[in-house]
Amino acid sequence: MTVLPLVPVHAVDRPRLRGRLDAALSAPVSTLVAPVGSGKTVLLSQWAMSRPDVRFIWLELHASDNDPQHFIDRLLDGFRGHTDAPHDLNTPHALSGRTIGRPALDALSAVFREHAGTAVVIDDAHAITNSALLADLWWLADHLPAQSHIVLSSRVDLGFAWSRHRLRHSLIELRQADLALDAASAGTLLERIVGTRVSEATLSAVMDRTEGWAAGVQLTALGLRDQADPERFARNLRGTDRLISDYLGEQALAQQPPDRRDLLLRLSVFDRMSADLIEAVLHIDDAAELFEKLQHDSMFLIALDDQQEWFRFHRLFRDLLHYRFRARHGAEESRLLIAAADWHLRDGDLDSAMDYLLRAHEWDRALDLILASGRDVFERSRTLSVSRWLDAIPAEKRATRPDAEILWGIVLGMSGDAVRGEDVLRGQATRDDLTSAQSAVLHAYIAARVQFRSEPEIALRAAKTSLEHLTRDPSLHPPDLLGLTHPSFLHTLARTSGGRAHFLAGDFVRARRWFDDALAGPASSYSPYRVHLLGSIALLDAWCGRITAATTLAQEALELAADAQLLAHPAPADAYLAAALAAVERGEPRNAALNLHEGIVRAEANRRSQLLWIGHLLRASIDPDDPTNARPQCPGGPPPIVDLALRAEAARMTRGQGTLTFDEGPTAAWSPVVAEGIAGALADHRPDLARRRLQMSTPTHDALPRESVERLVLGGWLASVEGDPTLSTRLLSEAMSAAEPHDLVAVFPRIGPEAVRLVAELPGVPSPFRATVIRCAHEMRQPRAASPQLAEQLTDRELEILAYLPSRMTNTELAARCFVSVNTIKTHTAHIYRKLDVANRNGAVAKAQELGFL
């Protein structure tokens, strides 16, 4: 059950404001924007307690919530408090430290839909400085299902889409003027704290000086308790809110007994407090009784849970206490911070311990803890926290620990900040005191940046350098960083990265050799590495035309990812993209949409730009007119293989429109550009140019299936143009025989309608494979399935899911079949039901059959 902040005993009820919040429930979002101490949290707590018919989830945000992974996990924990059913978005939504991402947002909408009547209060929303995450919250507010509501409470105007929401949703806003206490409420509050009714003159002076600011009124009340002339005290308040709060804080402290005052100052050191923590660090006997007394005396203590085990001070009051503590006992702060860190370490709370150590400037201890981190940091996508800790340590201190600098470069890259990570690693590579073992580590991870940059040759050089160090000294003992730097792990990482470099550069034969060598290493059994590696080999095989093998390998990689609970990790990105490419090459582009989407999502999670370019190419080949398929906004351009494929795709599109564009320059290496150039020459009735180009391009050693089929089809077309039907028939028949074992279908219609016509006219009874090629060519010329009866058309992903709905598979079975989360399936089916205007699966199947989708 979600824990609501406790309402102070002296708090004044605000029925008019609660009524406005009640009215806001009919809209998806409402906002409270006012300075600290305005009573936002108290009002929202009172409102939540007055609405037992609404399920509330309360999130008090902190700086750590700028990490979308952390924010999402906390939000889902709130939903879990209302049900025994687990919620796992199973989407890599927060590895880059920037954005939740559309897939996870869609899944969140589905979670809200399952919990109709839920309101999420996001308190202290100003703690989020990540603009991308704020934009995601506004998107979520725009797409909340009915009977769902989000309240954003902030000290600052968040700004995003505010005007649009006012118009679209009749946005309810409460600001400082709305929250200011009126005289009646202020009088009640003063009476409850002071213990007696104050005079009208005193109340008027308080209102004049505080202008109804709740914290100011409360602090004034503490100051009034022992004043002989309360009216004069209130009348003499001067200055800005901050100066008033400083003055009143001093007055409040001055009224405390010396031992209580001294204890309050020391308590200000702690971010949050429990009895066990305070008793251990401050050596007091009964901290629970202390907290009870502080609450009774209205000393700004806030309970963080129903059991009242954890507390914190009101932030304004804590600021005042901390200022005084540093002035009087500053030398003691470091000792208390270290003691708090030790207590949290014993309690197993590394995050809190690290925060205290960093505040205490205990750099060496912090570095020791960070360097002792294990593999779970990588597996659980905790690299962003490690990166943040290392970033907080002064550069000159990190510089004395090269292992820490190398680790920082590694986790920066893993968190999606590849450019900065590589800069850090390259900076370390120039050190004079770098050992061979450290060099092997940092060059292996420089090589791993191959999927982040457009120059694969740089990664290949780094991979070779790492392997040279590992080979030169088999007894090498690299520093243990995240449990991933044993020589066997570095060998697998370097070989895998080298294979990717060769692949992206277009050297497919060498790529396979490097991948096979990596697969033979002992570290290839480590699940995340094996998923990465199998997916990379599958992507290579699909690119080269070994479609059957690619499909099998992608399936194996995704099954392993599911078994190892890695489907939400970036590791399966290659496998998803390989499965999508295989579907395209099998002539089933509409069945590629779901895998393509999942692959792009995982590549976006840590901004692997080279995979994003492959995703962009696949989307362009499936639907060239897709307006959402913008070129990836990544440093550098596409990898060489994608650059050639995009140029060929552009030329093929213009050829289909009757305009021929092809490069006249000679080349010896076969590529999509060469194949398209030959097809363009034939379409332009220039067989001499086509023959010259065909002869100039020498076959690749161990000719690859796609290249072999392309050569045979183009040769058959050329023979037909030159009037040699016998040779044309032989070459095209050989092309069909070469393509069929690999399920390589799309290559024929890609070359052009004339090639398909020649295939269709081959003598003999058409084989099933030939029929598939002809059907595929026909479907590629048809527009995507659409219905004029639908106001909003189904996407390819939704059509793919729709095809499964007539089966008896449950959502769980369908999710397992598609290697996605149950929430992903629920999100897509919800979209299908909405677009088809039906209530359930049976209705969707009936409507889809009526419209011709099934």
N, C-alpha and C positions, 0 to 999 in steps of 0.2 A: 504494500500500500504506500502511495506517495506521502511523504511527510511534509505537512504544511508548517511554515514558521509559526511559532507560538505568538499569540497576540499579548502584548504587555498588559498587566492588570490595570494600568492606569489609562489604557487606550480609550479613545472616544469613538463611539459608533458614528458612521457617516451614511445614513440611509439614502440620502439624495444621490451621493456618488455611487453607492451600491446599485441603485436603480438604473443609473446610466450604464454601468457595467452589465447589468441584466439585459438591457436593451441591445448591448453590443453583441450578445450571443447569436443574434440572427445574422451577423456578418462574420466573415472568416477571421478577421483580425481586429484588434484594438490596441491602442498604445497609451502608455503613461510616460511622459517626458517631464522631468522636474529635477532640481538640484538634490544633492544628498541631504537627507534629513527632512524631506518633504512629506514623508509618511506613505510612500508608494507601497512598500512591502506590507505595512500594517493594513492599509486599505484592502489590498488584494487578499491578504489572509482572512480578514473579516468577511469579505465577499465570498471567498471559497467556502468558509464555514457556514455561510447562510444559504448555500446551494447544495444540499445533500443529493439533489437529483442530477448533478453534474459530476463526472469523474475528472478530478484535477491531477495533472502532472506538474510538479514544480521543479524548475531548473534554475538554481542560482549560479550564474556563470562566473567563471574565473578566466585568467589569462590562458590557462591550459586548454580552454575550450576553443581557442583559435585553431587548434588541431581538429579538423572535421571528424577524424576517427573518434577522438575523445568525446566530442559533442554528440555524435550519433550513438555511441555506446551508452552514454548517460540518458539520452532520450529513450532508447529502447528499454533500458532498465526501468524507466518510469512506467512504460506500458506493461512490462513483465509484472510489475507490482499489482496490476489489475487482473491478471490471468495466469493460469499455469502453463499456457501455451507459449513456447519459446518464439522469439522474434529474431531472426537472423537475416539481414538484408543480403548476405552472401555476395556483396559487391565491394570491390576495392575502392571505397568511396573517399578514403582519406589519406592515402599514402603520400600525396604530393604536398600536403600541408596547405593547400589552397582552397579546394572546393569539394563539396559533397558529390556533385555530379548528377546529371539528369537520371541515370538508371536508379541510383539510390533514392533520389527524390520521388521518382515514380513508385518505388517500393514503399517509401514512407507514406505516400498517399494511400496505398493499399492498407497499411497498418492502421492509419486513422479511420479508414472505411470499416475495418473490422471492429473498431472501438467507437462506434457512433456515440455522440454525447460526451466526448472528451474535450476538455480545455487544457491547453498547455500554457503555463505561465513561465515566461522566460525573463527572470529577474536579473537586474544588472547587465542588461544586454550591451551596455557600453563597453563591457570587458572585451567584446569581440572587435578587434581592429582589422581582422581579415576581411577585406571588402568583398572577396569572392564568396565567402561564407555568408555574409550579410545578403548578397544578391540571391544566394540559394534560398535563404529564409523567406525573402519576398516572393520568390517563385513558388515556394511551398504554400505560402499564404494565398497566392492566386489560384492554386489548384487543390485546395482542401475540399474533401467531400462534404456533403451536407451534414449539419449537426456537429461540426468540428470547429474548434476555435483556438486561436493563438493570441496571447497577450504579450506584448513586448514592453517591458519596463526599463527605462534607461535614464541616465543623467543627461545624455546629449541627444540631439536630434539625429537619428540614424540616416535619414535622408532618402534612402533608396525607394524609388517608386511611390513616394508618399502621396503626391498629388493625384497620380493615377488611381491609387487605392481609395482616396477620398471620393472620387467620382464614381468608381466602379462598385464599391462596397459600402458607401455611406460610412466611412471609417469613423469610429468613435475615438476621440483624442481627449485625454485629460492632461492638462499642463499645470505649471506652477500656480497660476491664478486659481485654477479649479481646486487644487489640493490645499490651498491656504486655509487655515482654520479661521472660522468666523469668531466673533466675540463670545458667543454662547459656548461653542466647542472649546475655545481656548480657556474660558473660565472654568469649565468642567475639568479640563486637564490639569490646570493649576491647582484646583481644589483637591484633586485626587493625589497629587504628588506632595503638595505642601501640607495637606492634612486639615486644612481649614479654608473657609471661603475667603477670597481676596476682595478688597474693596473695588468699587467701580473705577476709582482713580488709578489704582495699581493695574487693574486689567487694561484700562485705556492706555497706560504708559507701556505695558507689555506689547499690546497690539501695535502701538505706534512705532515701537523700536523693532519688533520682530516681523511685522507685517504678516502675522499668521504663520510664519515658518515653523513647522511642527517641532523640529529639533531645537530651534531657538526658544520656543515656548517651554519645552521640556527642560532645557538647560537653565532657563531663567527660574523655573520652579525649584530646581535644586538649589539655586543661589538664594532664593527667597526664604528657604526653610528657617534660617536662623538670623534673619535680618530684623533689626529693631525698627527700621524705617523702610519697609518693602517698597512703598511708592517711590521714595527717593532712589533706591537701588535700581528699580526698573527704569526710572526716568533718566538716569545717568548713563545708560547703555549707549555707546556710540560706535560708529565705524561700520565697515563692511561685514557681511555674514561671517567671513573667516575671522576677523578681529573679535567680533562678538563671541564666536564659538571659542576662541582662545581664552578670552576673559572669563566667560562662564565656566569653561573647563577648569580654570584655576580656582574659581569660586567653589565649584563642586568638589574639587580635590581638597581645598582648604578646610572643608567641613568634615573630612574624614579623619578618624584617629590616625596618628603617625604611622603605626604599624600597618593599618589597612591601606593608607595612602602609598606606602612604600611597596606593598604587595601588588597593588593595582599597577604601579609603574612597571614592575617586573613582568606581570602578566601580559603587558602590551607587546612583549617580544614574540608571543606565539600567534601563529596564523589561526589556529583553532586549538581548543583546549579540552582535555578530558581529565577526570579526577586522577586516573593512573599517571598520566603524563605530568601533571602539575605536582603531584606528590613525589614522583621520582626525581624531577628536575629541581624543584624549589624546596624539597624536603619539608613539606608541611604535612600535618597529620590527617586532616579530613577535608579534602578539596571539595567533595560533594556538598558538605555543609556550607562551605564558602560560597559555592555557586548559588546555593539556595538563598543565602543571605543577600548576595549581590542582586539577584532577581527581585527579592522582596523590597530592596531599597531602590529599585528602578535605576540601577547603575549600568544601563545600556548593554546588558548581557543578553545575547540571543541564543536560544537553544536550536541546535541543528538537527535534532531527531526527537521522535516521540518519547523515547526512553530517557531523554535528557542526559545522554552520556557525553555528547560533544557540544561545545559552545564556542561562540566568538563574541567579541565586543562589536558594538556599532562602529562602523569604520571611522566616522568622524571622532568619536570619543577615543578610539584606539590611537588615532593620529595624535591627539592631544597628549595622551598618556606616553606615547612613544617619544614624542618631542621632549617631554620632561625627563623621561628615563635617560635618554642620551645625554641630557645636560647634567644630570646628577650622578648617573652610574654607568656612563658610556663604556668604561673599561670592562664592565661585567657582561656586556651584551654578547661578546664572542663566546664566553664560557657557557652561557645559557643556550645559545644557538647550537653549539656542539653537543651539549647534553641532550637537547631535543632531538638532534639528528641521531644520536646513539640510541635513544629510546625508540624512535621510529624504525631504525634498522632492526632492533630486536623484535619489533612488532611486525616485521616483514613489509613495511611501507617504504620502498626505495624512493619513490617520487618525492614524498615529503622530506625524507632524510636528505636527499640531494638538494632540495630547495634551501634547507637550513644550512647545509655545508657551504653552498654558494654564497648565501647571505653572510656567513661567517668568514668568507674569503679563505676557507680551508681548501685551497686549490689542490694540494697534493693528495689529500684524502679523497676529494671528489674525483680526481683523475684515477686514483687506484680503484675506486668503485666502478667507474666507467670502463676502465680497461679490463675489469673482471667480468664484464657482461658476457652472457652466453648466447647461444644460437637462437634462443627464443626472441631476442630483439629483432632478428631478421624474419623469423617465422611468423611472429605476431605483429609485424609492421610497427615496431616500437622505435624504429630508427629516428623518427622525427624528434622524440624526446631526448635521445642521446645526442643528436645534433644540437638541440637547443642548449643542453647542459655544456657541451664543449664550446659552443659559441659564447657562453657566459663567462668562460675562463679567460683571463687576459692573454692576449697573443704572445706576450713575452714569456708567460708561464708555460703555455702549450709548447712553445719553441724549445724548451728544455727537455721535452718528452717527445721525441720523434714518433714513437708508437702512437701517442695520442693524436698527433697531427695526421698520421696516416689513417687512423680510425676515423677522424673527423672527415677526411676526404672521402672515405668509403661510405659513411652514413649519409653524407650530403648527397652523394650520387644515388644511394638507395631511396632517399626521400624525394627524388625528383629534381634536385638542384644539381644537375650533372655538370654544368659549366663551372660552377664554383667548386664542386668536388674535384674535377679534373685539375683546376688551377692549384688547389691545395696539394694534390698528389704530385703534380709536376714541380711545384715549389720544393717539395721534400726530395725529389729526385736529384736536385742540384746540391744537396748537402754534402760536405766533405766527409762527415763522420757516418754516412749511411753504410750499414752493413750489407753484405750480399743477400742475407735473409730478408732484410727490410726491403731491399730493391726488388726481390722476387715478389713480395706482397704488393707493393705499390704499382709495379708494372702490370701485374695480373689484373688489378682493378682499373688501371688506365685502359687496358684492353677491353674490360667489361663495359666501357662507355661506348662500345661500337654501335649499340642500338640508340645512342643519343646524338650521334654526330654523323655528318654526311661524308666524311673522309675515312673510309674503312682501312686505308693503308696505314694510318696512324695507329689504329688499334692493332693491326697485324704486327707492326714493328714492336709494339709494347708486349704483345703475347709472346713473340719470339724472344725478347729480352728476358722476360720472366722465366721462360722455359730453359734458356741458357743458364741462368743462375741455378735453377733446380737440377739440371742435368750435370753441371760442373761439379756440384757438391751434393751427392745423395744424402749426406748426413746433416744437411741444412736444418736449422731449427728456427723457423720464423717466429716472431712474436705471436702469441695467441690472441687474436682479435675476433670477438664474437664467435669463437669456436669454428671459424671458417678459413683459417690460414695455415692449417696443416699442409705439408707439401703435396699430399694427394689431392686435397681440395683445390690448391692453387693450380696444380696440373690440369685438373678437369675444367676449372674456370678459364685458364689461358687457352686450352685447346678448344673449348666451346666458343670462346670469343674469337679465336682465330678462324674457326669454321664460319662463324657469322660474318666476319670481315670478308672472307673469300666469297661467300654467298652474295653479300650485298654488292661486291665489286663485279660479280658476274662470272667468277671462276668456280663453276659448280663441281667440277671433278675434285679439285683440291679441297673445296669445302667439305665434301663427303668424307675425304680421308681424315681431315682434322676432327670431324664429328665422330667418326668411327673410333679414332684413337681416344677421344674423350670418353666415349661410351665404354671402352675397355678398361678405363681406370677404376680403382676401387671406390673413389668418392662419387662415382656416377650412381651409386645405390642410394645416396642421400636424396630423399624425396623431392625437395624443391629443385635441386640441380637436375635430377632425372626428368622431372616434368618439363623444365626449361629445355633440356637437351633433346628429348623425344619430340617436343613441339617444334624445335628448330629443324630437326631432320625431316619431320613431316612437311614443314613449310618448303624446305628445299626440294623434296620429292614432288610436291604439288606443283611447284614452279617449273620443274623440269619435265613434268608430264607423267610421272609415275603416280597416277591418281589412286589406284587401288592400294598401293603401299602407303601413300600419304594418309589415306582415310583410316587404315588400320593403326598407324602410328599415332595419329591425332586422337583416335579413340582410346588407345592405351594410355596416352598422356593424361587425358581428361578423367579416365577411370582412376588413375593413380592420384590425381589431384583431389578427386572426390573422396577417396579412401583416406588420404592424408589430411583432409579438411583444408585444402589449399585452393579451392575453387575461387575464393575471394582474393587470393594473393595475385600479384602480377605474373607469377610463373606460368600460368596456362595461356597467356596471351598468344604466343606463337601457335599453340595447338588449336585454339579457336580460329585464328586466321587461316591456318592450314586447312581446317575442315571447311571453312567458307570458300577458299580458293578451289579446293577439290570439288565442291558442289558446282561452282561456276564452270570448271573444266569438264564436268560430267554433263553439262548442258542443263543444269537445274539451278539457275541463278536465284530463283525465288526461294529456294530452300537454303540459301546461304545467309539470309538476312539475320537470323538470330545469332548464329555463330560469329558473323562479322561484327555485329553490334557488341557482343560480349568481348570479343578480342580487342576492339577499339577502346572499350571502357577500361580494360586492364592495362592497355598500353598508355592510355591517358593518365592512369593512376600515378605513375611516376615519370610521365612525359617522355616515353621512349619514341622519339620522333621518327626513327626509321621504320618502326612498325606502324606508326600512324600514317606514314606515306603509303605503305602497302595497303592499309585499310582504305585510304583515299582512292587508290588505284582500283581496288575491288568495287567500291561504291560507284565509281565512274563507269566501270565495265558493266555493272548490273543495271544502272539507270543513269545514262549520261545527262539527263535533264533534271536530275535531283537538285533542287535549289539549296538544300542544306549541306551539300558536299563541298564545303569550302576547303581550299588548300590549307594544310596544317600550318599554324603559326608557330614555326619552330626555327631556332637558329640554323643557318645553313640551308641548303636545298635538299632535294630527295637523294637517296642513295643511287649509285649508277644504274642498277637494274631497273629501279622504278622510273628514273629519268628517261631511259630508253623506252620503257613500256608506255609511259604517258605520251611521249612524242609519237610513238606508233599508233596509239589509240586516237590521238588528235588527227593524224593523217588518215586513219581509217574512217573517221567520222566525216571528214571533208570528201573522201572518195565516195562515201555513200550518198553525199549530196551533189555529186557530179564534178567536184573540184579535186584535182590531183596535186598533191604536194609530196615530194620525196627528195631526199638528200642525194645529190649527184656524186658526193665524195666516195672514193673507194674504201672498202674495209674488208679485212680478212676474217673477222670474228662474226659468227652468226648471232643475230639479235632480233628482237621484235621489229626494230627499225629496218633491218635488212629484209626481213620477210615482207613487211608492208611495202617497202620500196619495190620489190619484185612484183607483188600483187598490183601495185599502182601502175607499173610499167605495162603489165599484161592488160589491165583495164583500159589503158590508154592506147592499146594496140601497138605496143613497141616491143615486140618479142626479142629483138636484138639486144636492147638494153636489159631486159629481163634475164636473158641467157648470160650476158656478161656479168651481171650481178650474181647470178647463181653460181657461176664458175669461179668467181673471185673469192667467194666465201667458202673456205675449206671446212669440212666437217670437224666438229669437236671430237677429240679423242674419246673413245667409248661413247659414241654419239648418243645423245639423250633422246628419250622418246618423243618429246614435243618437237625438238629440232628435226629429228628423222622424219616425222609425219609431215611437218611443214615443207621440208625439202621435196618429199615425194608428191605431195598435193600440188605444189607450185610447178614441179617438173611435169606432172600430168597435165596441168592447165596449159603450160608452155607447149607441150607436144600437140595438144589439141589445136592451139592457135596456129602452129606451124604445119598442120595438116597431117599429123601422124597418129591416127586414132588407135592403132595397135599399141604403140608405146604409151599413149595416154592411158589406155585401159589397164595396161600392166602396172604402171606406176601408181595409179589410183587404187588398184586392187591391193598392191603392196602397202599403200598408206592405210587402207582399212584394216589389213591384217596386223600392221604394226600398232595401230591405235586401239584395237579392240581389247587386247589383254590388259591394257592400262586404263580402260574406260575413258579414253581421251576423245571427247565428243565435240567440244566447243571449237576446237582448232579448225574444223571444216567450215562452219558458217562464218568464223572470224576472217578467214581468207577471202570469202566473198560468195555471192549467189551463183556465180558461174561455176565455181568449184563444187558447190552443192548440186547444181544441175548435172554436172558430169558424174558425180557420185550416184545420183538417182538413176542415171541412164546406164550404169554398168550392167553388163549382161548377167543373166542368171536370176534365180529367185532371190529377192531382197532378204538379207539376213536381219534378225532382230536389231543388231547393232546399226546396220545401215538405216533401218527404219527410225531408230532413235536419232541418228544424225539429221535426217530429213525433218523429223518432228521438231527437233531443237532449232533448226534453222528457221522453220516457220514461226515458232514461238518467239524467237529473238526479234522478229520483225513486227510482232504484235505489241500494242501498248499494254501496260500493266492492268490487271483486272480492276475494273471500276464499275460502279453502279450509279446511274443518275438518280436513283431513289434515295441515296445516302447523302445527307448534308455534309458529312465528313467521311472521307474515304479511309478504308483500312490500310495500314502500312504493310510492307512486306513481312515484317516480324509478326504482326497480328494475323496475317493470312496464313503464315506458317503454323502458328499455334492453332488457328481455326481448323486446320486440316486434321488435327488430332482430336478435336472435341467429340466427333461421333464415336470415338473409341470408349471403352469402359475404364480407361486409365484415370486414376485419381490425380489431383494436383501434385501430390507427392511423387507418384510414379512418373508423371509427365515431366516434372522438374528433374528427376534422376535421368530420364531418357534424354533430355536436352542439356544436361549438365549445367543447370542454373538453379537458383534458389526457388523455393516454393513461393516466396513473395514476388519474385519476378513473374512467375506464371500467373499469380493472382492479379498482378498489375495489368498484364496484357489481356487477360480474360475480362477484367473490369472495363478496359477500354473497348474491347470487342462488344460487350453487352451494351455499353453506352452508345456506341456508334450504330449498332443494329437496332437500338431501342427495344431491347428485350430484358427480361429479368433474370434469366438463368441459362444454363448450358443447353437444355432441351430447346428453349426458345431460340438460342443462337444458331443451333444446328438447323432448325426448321427454316429460319429466316435466310440463312446462308444458302440452303438448297433452293429456296424460292428465288434468290437473286443470282443463282448460278455460280456461287463461289465453291460449292461442294458438288 
